[in-house]
Amino acid sequence: MKQFLLIIFITLSIGFSASAQFAENNSLYLGFGPTVGNYSGLDLNFNYALQRKWSAQIGIKSGIRGAKNKPDDFSGGILGILSRGLTNPKDEITSYQFLVGKMILLDGEEGNFRLNLLTGPSINKFRNAVNFQRSTENGVIFGTYTFEMEKDSGIGWMLKPTFEIPLGKVIGFGVSPYANFNSKNMAYGLDLQVLIGILQPSRQSKSRY
């Protein structure tokens, strides 16, 4: 999916860069960075804004957390210590988001500080640690419990208001509190984004960068 988004971004960027009229009225940019919350991981998204009024985003968000079903006396053993917890049970979520929104300029027509109110459906895939069984052998080495990874999927709805700060024509930063309501649970947190692309329509942007 990440490769798919990158191909779309490069293809559209090349095509649209040939059209001065597009750059005069529209924005086209990539956002990426860490996400923190009840799941922690990475977020990658592709954004389009029409005349700095309406917006659309497609993206992927992937995160992990400590397994909710983990017994209180769970120990990862020597292997868990040596791997710095990488072998310990975790719950995982991958969300594919398809959002639309309304863009509000918070500092007038300059548009150097704007709020992008995004919302829309999400497709979510889960891998959760379940069926914990106390280990009867090699617990000191491999841990006190064995477990299985259960796969599941479902449809959700995401709210993602994004504060965007273009530092010029092609680079900026964004901060996005989000909530993903889905059939399994609610994922929520904060995205910290680096924005790269056509951030400001050339008609409004006066920056030389």
N, C-alpha and C positions, 0 to 999 in steps of 0.2 A: 504493500500500500504506500509506503514512503517513496519507493521508486516511482510509482504511478503518479503521485502528487508532484514529484520533482519534474517528471517528463511533461506533465500538463503545464506547469509553471514556465519551463524553458520554452516550450512550443508557443504558448500564448504570448510570452514576452517578446519573442522574435517577431511574431506576426503583428502584434500591436505597436511595437516600436517603429514599424514602417509607416504607421499612420499618425501624422501630427494631430489630426482631429481627435483621435482617441486620447492622447496624452493631455490634450487641452481640458478635457472634461471628466476624465476617469482616473481611478487609482487601481493598481494591480501589484500585489506584494505578497511575500512569504513571511510567515511568522513562526518562530521556533524558540524553544527554551524549556526550562524545568517546570514541573508542576508539583506543588506540595499540598497536603491535606490529609484526609483519611486514607488516601492512596498517594504515593509519591512516585514520580517518573518523568516522562518527557511528553511534550505536546508539539505537533507539527501541523501547520495549517496554511491554506492558500486563500487569499482574500481578494475580493473585487468590490469597489465602491463606485457608484454612479453619481457624478456631480456632487460628491461629498454629502449626499442625502440618504441614499439607500445602499445597503451592503449585502454581501453574501459571503459565506465561508464554507469550505469543505476541509476536513482535517482528521487527524488521528491522534488519540490520546492513550498512552499506555502507562499503567501504574501498578505498584505492588504494595502490600502491607503485611504485617505479621498475621499469621493464620488466626482467625477468630475462634476456631474450634480447638485450638491447641490446649492440651491439659495444663493445669497450673504447675505440675511437677515435671513438665517436659524439660529434657536436657539434650542438647545436640551432640554430647560426647566429645571425644578428642577431635573427631572429624569436623564437627561444628566449630570448634575453637580454631583449628588450623585454617579453615576456610573463611574465618571471620563472619560466620553466620549464614554464608551463602547456601549451605545445604539444609538449613532449618526450614520448616514449613512456612509457606507464604500463600496469600490469596492474590490473584492477579486479575486485572481488568484491562481490556482493550476496547476503546470506544471509537467508532467512526461517526463523525458529526457532520450534519448538513443543515447549516444555519442561515437565516436571513435576518436583516435588522434595519434599524433606523440610526443614522449618524447625526449627532448633535455637535455643533461647533461651540466650544465653551469659551472661546476668546474672540468671538466675532468672525469676520471673514478671513482672518489670517489662517485659522485652522491649525495652529501649532499645538493646541491642546483640545482633544475631541473625545466624545463618548460614543462608542459604537454599541448600541443595544442589540445584541444577538440572541436569537432563540431558534429552536428547531429540533427535529427528531435526531435520535442517535441509535446506532446499532451496536450492541454491547456483547462482548464475548468474555466469559469468566473461566478461570481455573482456580479452584479452591481446594485446600487441603482438608480431607475428611477421613472418616473411618480410622481413627487413631487406635492402635492396639499396642499394649505394653510389650516391649521386646523381651524375649526370654534368653537371648544370646547376644554377646558382644555389645551390651548396652553402654559400657564405658567407652568403647571405640566409636560405634555408629549412632549412639543415642538411645534414650530410654523408651522411645515409641517408634513404631513404624506407621506409615500413613499412605493414603492414596490421593491422587489429584483428580478431582471431578470436573468435567467440562460442562458448561451450560451457556446459553445465549438468550438474548431478549431485546425488546425494543424499549427505548426510553425517550425522555424529553429533556433537553438541556437549556438552561438559562446561563448566558455568558456575557454580561456587560463588560466592555473592554475600554479602559482608558488608554488612548494612544497619544504618544508624543513624538511627532516627526521632528527630527533634528535637521532636516533638509529635504531634498528631493528624493533621496534613495535610501536613507537609513533612519531608524527611530527605535523607540522602545514602547512596550505595552504592558499593562497590568490587568489581569482578568480574574476577578472572583467568579466562580462557576458552581453550579449545582446540576448534577445529572440524575434525574429521577428515572429509575428503571425498575424492571420487574423483580430484580434480585435484592437491591438495596438502594441507598442513595450515596453517590460519590460526590464529594464537594471539596473545594480547596481554592488555590490561587495559582494562576499561571503567570510566569515572568517571561516576557517575550522580547526577542530581538526582531525587528521588522526590516526587511530588505526588499526593494523593488521600486515601483513608481508610487511613492507615498502621497505626493501632492500633485494635483493637476497643474500643468505648466502655466495655465492661465492665472492661477492664484499664487503659485510659488515664486518667491523672489530671491530664494537662496541660490548661491552659486555652487553649493555642494550637492 
